[in-house]
Amino acid sequence: MNRVRERLRAAWAYERGLSGAGIGVAVLDSGIAGTHPDLRGRVELERCFGKQTDPRDLCGHGTHISGIIGGSGAASGGRYQGLAPGCHFISLKVLDTKGNGSARDLAEALYWLMDYGASYQVRIVNISMGGVMEGTEAEELLRAVELAWNQGFIVCAAAGNQGPERQSITIPGTSRKIITVGSSDDQEPVRMFGEKKVNYSGRGPTAACICKPDVVAPGSHVISCNGLWRRKGEWHYCTKSGTSMATPAVSGALALLLEQRPHMTNKEVKLHLSKACRNLGLPRNQQGWGQVDLPMLLGEEDGKE
């Protein structure tokens, strides 16, 4: 996370007193270990969907994601602090102990969020998952994420790890409306699907000829909160890789923006983001607008290069 913050130039935001305070982030994942020192007191609600009945994060994925969004870094002296350490979370558990889930459960969580999210000041929805699907299942999930967007939520979803082929963005990242996030450093070899892989980040365009991803952020070898930290032999932190890790970096950056400009709509945020990214010199279907850059995103003249 120290490397992620450096690449996004997050120190510029902290020097100006921004932390994401007052911004709620809904994490649709495997749960959040709310007792972790970096997240303690920040999870305002835990709710399960589908076959999930235990709100605890028994997989570790959701806790790792939450640490990237806004872990305080308390267990590491600040070294592995997330992007928006002042934000708060609601945990909507849709994944099991192996990190598997269904499109139907994800859609159910989104519909619940549309009814109750405003009560928890939720502005951002983080979906660090995706799948290859078609037919009714795909249509229902895309309908749910776009309805959430229409209701005003900023939905950030992973581009998936099926790259580097064209049209390898996973659903719901194929949605025209939401913000789809790829990994800016996927040239680094990472352990994925039981083997080492490079150039894993999903590439566009989508089958509907929509340019995706929208934006990229670091996603390889990210050290963040370990949801299984209480188990013998485990540390407070662990390393994971993928567009699942890049997505919460963007969610955390947008929480800082919303603290600074709370009246921005999701459409305004997306338009502003499109003009606040660093061109990495990569193909459009790989980097989208580029890598999010916080001084540019927060829009002060002295932060621009």
C-alpha positions in Angstrom: 0.0 0.0 0.0 2.9 2.4 0.5 3.8 1.8 -3.1 0.2 2.3 -4.3 -0.1 5.6 -2.4 3.2 6.8 -3.9 2.1 6.0 -7.4 -1.2 7.8 -7.0 0.6 10.7 -5.2 -1.7 10.4 -2.2 0.5 12.4 0.1 -0.6 15.5 -1.7 -4.2 14.9 -0.5 -3.2 14.2 3.1 -1.2 17.4 3.3 -4.4 19.2 2.6 -6.3 17.4 5.4 -8.3 14.9 3.3 -9.0 11.4 4.6 -12.4 10.5 3.1 -14.2 11.4 6.4 -18.0 11.2 6.2 -17.9 9.0 3.0 -19.5 5.6 3.2 -18.2 2.8 1.0 -20.2 -0.4 0.4 -17.9 -3.4 -0.1 -19.7 -6.2 -1.8 -17.4 -9.1 -1.2 -16.5 -11.9 1.3 -17.1 -9.8 4.4 -14.8 -7.5 6.4 -12.8 -8.4 9.5 -14.0 -5.4 11.5 -11.8 -6.3 14.5 -8.6 -5.8 12.5 -6.6 -2.9 14.0 -6.7 -0.9 10.7 -10.5 -1.2 10.4 -11.7 -1.3 14.0 -14.8 0.8 14.6 -15.2 1.6 10.9 -17.6 -1.1 9.8 -21.1 0.3 10.4 -23.1 -2.6 9.1 -22.6 -6.3 8.2 -25.2 -8.1 6.1 -25.3 -11.5 4.3 -26.9 -12.4 1.0 -27.8 -15.7 -0.7 -26.5 -18.7 1.1 -24.1 -16.7 3.3 -25.2 -16.6 6.9 -21.9 -15.7 8.8 -20.9 -12.1 8.3 -17.2 -12.8 9.2 -14.6 -12.7 6.5 -13.5 -16.3 6.3 -11.9 -15.9 2.9 -9.8 -12.7 3.5 -10.6 -11.1 0.2 -13.1 -8.4 1.4 -10.8 -7.4 4.3 -7.9 -6.9 1.9 -10.1 -4.8 -0.4 -11.3 -2.7 2.6 -7.7 -2.1 3.7 -6.8 -0.7 0.3 -9.8 1.6 0.3 -9.3 3.0 3.7 -7.3 1.0 6.3 -5.8 3.2 8.9 -2.3 1.5 8.9 -2.5 1.2 12.7 -0.9 -2.2 12.8 2.1 -1.1 10.6 2.8 2.4 11.9 1.0 3.8 8.9 3.1 2.0 6.3 0.2 0.0 4.8 -2.5 2.7 5.3 -5.2 2.7 2.7 -6.2 5.6 0.4 -9.0 7.0 2.5 -8.4 6.2 6.2 -11.3 8.4 7.4 -14.1 6.7 5.4 -16.5 4.2 6.9 -17.8 0.9 5.5 -20.8 -1.3 5.2 -20.1 -4.9 4.4 -22.5 -6.8 2.1 -21.3 -10.4 2.0 -21.9 -12.2 -1.2 -18.8 -14.5 -1.5 -18.2 -17.7 0.4 -15.0 -19.0 2.1 -13.4 -19.7 -1.3 -14.3 -16.4 -2.8 -17.1 -17.8 -4.9 -20.5 -16.2 -5.4 -23.3 -15.8 -7.8 -24.6 -13.0 -10.0 -28.0 -13.3 -8.4 -26.6 -12.7 -4.9 -24.6 -9.7 -6.1 -27.7 -8.3 -7.7 -29.7 -8.9 -4.5 -27.1 -7.0 -2.5 -27.3 -4.1 -5.0 -31.1 -3.9 -4.7 -30.8 -3.9 -0.9 -28.2 -1.1 -1.2 -30.6 1.0 -3.3 -33.2 0.8 -0.5 -31.0 1.4 2.5 -27.6 2.6 1.5 -28.4 6.3 1.9 -29.0 5.6 5.6 -25.3 4.8 6.0 -24.1 7.8 3.9 -22.9 5.3 1.2 -21.6 7.1 -1.9 -19.3 4.5 -3.4 -19.9 0.8 -4.2 -16.8 -1.4 -4.6 -17.3 -4.6 -6.6 -13.9 -6.4 -6.8 -15.2 -9.4 -8.7 -16.6 -10.3 -12.0 -17.4 -13.3 -14.2 -17.8 -14.6 -17.7 -21.5 -15.1 -18.2 -24.2 -14.5 -20.7 -28.0 -14.6 -21.1 -30.4 -13.8 -18.3 -27.8 -14.0 -15.6 -25.6 -11.3 -17.3 -28.6 -9.2 -18.1 -30.0 -9.2 -14.5 -26.6 -8.3 -13.0 -26.0 -5.5 -15.5 -29.5 -4.2 -14.9 -28.8 -4.1 -11.1 -25.5 -2.2 -11.3 -26.9 0.3 -13.8 -30.0 0.9 -11.6 -27.6 1.5 -8.7 -25.7 4.0 -10.8 -29.0 5.7 -11.9 -29.8 6.1 -8.2 -26.7 8.1 -7.7 -24.1 5.6 -6.4 -20.6 5.6 -7.8 -20.1 2.0 -8.7 -16.5 0.9 -9.3 -16.0 -2.7 -10.6 -13.0 -4.7 -11.6 -12.0 -5.3 -15.2 -11.2 -8.9 -14.4 -8.1 -11.0 -14.7 -8.8 -12.6 -18.1 -6.4 -10.5 -20.1 -4.6 -9.7 -22.4 -7.0 -10.7 -25.1 -9.5 -8.1 -26.5 -13.0 -8.3 -25.1 -11.8 -9.9 -21.9 -13.5 -7.5 -19.5 -15.7 -9.4 -17.1 -19.3 -8.7 -16.1 -20.4 -6.3 -14.5 -17.3 -4.3 -15.6 -18.8 -4.3 -19.2 -21.5 -1.9 -18.1 -21.3 1.4 -20.1 -22.3 3.5 -17.0 -20.1 2.3 -14.1 -16.4 2.9 -13.6 -14.4 -0.1 -14.7 -10.9 -0.5 -13.2 -7.9 -2.3 -14.7 -4.4 -3.0 -13.2 -1.7 -0.5 -14.3 1.2 -2.9 -13.3 0.0 -6.2 -14.7 3.3 -6.6 -16.6 4.7 -7.8 -13.2 4.5 -11.6 -12.8 1.9 -12.6 -10.2 0.6 -15.9 -8.8 -2.9 -16.4 -10.2 -5.1 -19.4 -11.0 -2.3 -21.6 -9.5 0.4 -20.3 -11.9 2.5 -17.2 -12.7 0.8 -14.8 -15.0 1.5 -11.5 -16.6 -0.7 -9.1 -18.6 -3.7 -10.4 -16.7 -5.8 -7.2 -16.6 -9.0 -7.4 -18.7 -8.9 -5.5 -22.0 -11.7 -3.9 -24.0 -13.6 -3.1 -26.0 -16.6 -4.9 -24.8 -18.8 -7.0 -27.2 -21.0 -3.9 -27.4 -17.9 -1.9 -28.6 -17.7 0.1 -25.3 -14.2 1.4 -24.6 -13.1 -0.3 -21.3 -11.5 -0.2 -18.8 -12.1 3.4 -17.8 -9.1 3.8 -15.6 -6.2 1.8 -14.0 -4.4 1.7 -10.7 -1.7 -0.6 -9.2 -3.0 -4.1 -8.6 0.1 -6.4 -8.4 1.7 -7.5 -5.1 -0.4 -5.2 -3.0 0.1 -5.6 0.8 -3.1 -4.9 2.7 -5.1 -6.1 5.7 -5.3 -9.8 6.3 -8.8 -10.9 7.2 -7.3 -14.1 8.8 -4.9 -12.2 11.0 -6.0 -13.9 14.2 -5.1 -17.4 13.0 -1.8 -18.9 14.3 1.1 -18.0 12.0 -0.7 -15.2 10.2 0.4 -11.6 10.1 -1.8 -8.4 10.2 -1.2 -8.1 6.4 -1.0 -10.2 3.4 -0.2 -9.8 -0.3 -2.8 -10.2 -3.1 -2.8 -9.3 -6.8 -5.4 -8.6 -9.5 -7.8 -6.0 -10.7 -9.6 -6.7 -7.5 -6.8 -4.8 -5.8 -6.7 -2.0 -8.3 -10.5 -1.3 -8.0 -10.4 -0.3 -4.3 -7.5 2.1 -4.9 -9.8 4.0 -7.2 -12.7 3.8 -4.7 -10.5 5.2 -2.0 -9.3 8.0 -4.3 -12.9 8.9 -5.1 -13.7 9.0 -1.3 -11.1 11.7 -1.0 -12.6 13.6 -3.8 -16.1 13.4 -2.4 -14.9 14.6 1.0 -13.5 17.6 -0.8 -16.5 18.1 -3.1 -19.5 16.4 -1.4 -22.1 17.8 -3.8 -20.6 16.1 -6.9 -22.9 13.6 -8.6 -21.7 10.3 -9.9 -21.8 11.5 -13.5 -19.8 14.6 -12.5 -17.3 12.4 -10.7 -16.8 10.1 -13.7 -16.4 13.0 -16.1 -13.9 14.6 -13.7 -12.0 11.4 -13.3 -11.6 11.1 -17.1 -9.6 14.3 -17.1 -7.5 13.5 -14.0 -5.4 10.5 -15.0 -1.8 10.1 -15.9 -1.2 8.7 -19.4 1.0 5.6 -19.1 1.5 5.3 -22.8 -0.4 2.1 -23.0 -3.1 1.2 -25.5 -6.5 2.7 -24.8 -8.1 -0.7 -24.4 -5.6 -1.5 -21.7 -5.3 1.7 -19.7 -8.5 3.6 -20.4 -8.0 7.2 -19.5 -4.8 6.3 -17.6 -3.7 5.9 -14.0 -5.6 7.9 -11.5 -3.6 10.8 -10.1 -4.7 12.4 -6.9 -3.3 15.9 -7.3 -5.0 16.1 -10.7 -8.2 14.5 -9.4 -8.4 17.0 -6.5 -8.0 19.7 -9.1 -5.7 22.3 -7.4 -3.4 24.0 -9.8 -0.2 23.5 -7.8 -0.8 19.7 -7.8 -0.6 19.5 -11.6 2.6 18.8 -13.5 
